């Protein structure tokens, strides 16, 4: 029998967050200081009780009161920019009890309001801080150590990796954030990306912006800038995660929300999909044909739409017959969005093509009171 090809389907593999990596390395460094224990692995307990073991790439004393440990982040099958990055901890003993946190090279510093960490502090989120604190306090108790710890967390090449994230726009300068709420990265959950979206909305809201534009990519972001000249803080790069934007607006109810993105992606939103990636939703040409009927398409055009290769081809067919399919898609996408957001928030939808030209628009309406659709 022929062996299975490597392309055969297999279960997707989970990984671990930067917060879990930071916990393992800080604990390993502290153990070296208090117990003189040099190990190649370190086991920690995650917030939901799982015990997981991390392989260490380094663990050594830098001085009698300072130790260093590092590990390679494994994000499993999740498309995480920090997958394969070296996360390290430098832990110093301190005479006063307690645990304090600092940014080592590659971890950023918070410079704006709206995040879960105060301005001026290391971008190490609350759950990772609590994970590290609890492990170090347990170690101190078991070793009868009465002092405290100064913990510096860093990521090798983190400042360069951070340029691929939304950290600069969030006002996190100098590197990446240490993230995670469960310690585990679920495959294709893109939890770090969603957390960045939520943080971006929070920062805009806490800094007084009343209008934000959530965009699916750089082309739609350029259109947003052309239309509104918003400050960079007001531009939210949501990618495919429109649902994350709509749900989080409840916690940061700005006055106006512009959704700007590709026509094909918003045709999915119009059908009620909140994740616009092809792995979660697909273009429905039959639905596009039904929407074209609302816009005035005849039966012959509808059949051509159903046989189209792409959503943009379907759109082009409608444009050739002066059928405003783009507007109908945007109106229905707006209705879906309006059913999720608070009534105080006004929402509009712009659809653009690959060149950034507007191919559809639905004007402002308030949440949960969408305008009656045409037809």
HUDA-V245367 format. One line per field, one symbol per residue. phi: phi as a letter, one per 20 degrees, with the letter a starting at -180 (. if undefined). psi: psi as a letter, one per 20 degrees, with the letter a starting at -180 (. if undefined). burial: + if it has 16 or more other ideal C-beta (glycine too) atoms within 10 Angstrom, else -. A space follows every 10 residues. Layout:
# HUDA-V245367
phi = ???
psi = ???
burial = ???
This chain:
# HUDA-V245367
phi = .fffffegfb ffefccffff ffffffffff fffedmedce cbdcdegenf dcddeeeaab eeagdcccbb befdemeefd fegnfedccd ddfcfefocd cbeegndecf ccfoefdfgn effdfgfgff gfffffffff ffeleeeccd dddccfmfff fffedeggfe nddnqededp ddndeegmfl ffffffgfff fffgffenfd ccdeceafff fffffffclf fgfeddeele efffffffgf ebfffccddc afgfffffgf eneddefffd bcfdffffff fffgeofeff ffffffefeb ffffffgfff dldffgffgf fffffffffd efffeecccd dcefenffda bcffbegmcf ffffn
psi = ppqqqiiqqr qqpraqrhhg ghgghhgggh hhghikoori rpprprhjiq pqppppiqor phrhjpqpqq rppojcjpmp ijpiqopqpo ppqqhqqrpq qqprpiprpp iqririqqqi rqmorgghgh ggggghhggg ghjkpiaapo opprppkhhg hhijajghhi koqibrqorp hiipoppjhl hhgghhgghg ggggghjjpi pqopqiahgh hhgghhhilq qhhjoonici mhhhgghihh imnrhpoppp aqgggihghh jjpiojqhhh qrpnhghhgh hhghijqrhg hhhhghjqhr hhggghghhh jkomhggggg ghghggghig rqhippqrpp pqaiijqpiq pprpqqpjlq qpqq.
burial = ---------- ----++++++ ++++++++++ ++++------ -+-+-++--- ---+-+--+- -----+++++ +-++++++-+ -+--++++++ +++-----+- ++++-+++++ -+-++-+--- -++++-+++- +++-+++-++ ----+--+++ ++++++-++- ++--+++-++ ++++++++++ +++++----+ ++++++++++ +++++---+- -++++++-++ +-+++--+-+ --++++++++ ++++++-++- -+++-+++++ ++++++++++ +-++++---- +-+++-+++- +++++++--- ++-++--+-- ++-++-++-- --++++++++ ++++++++-+ +---++++++ +++--+-+++ ++--+++--+ -----
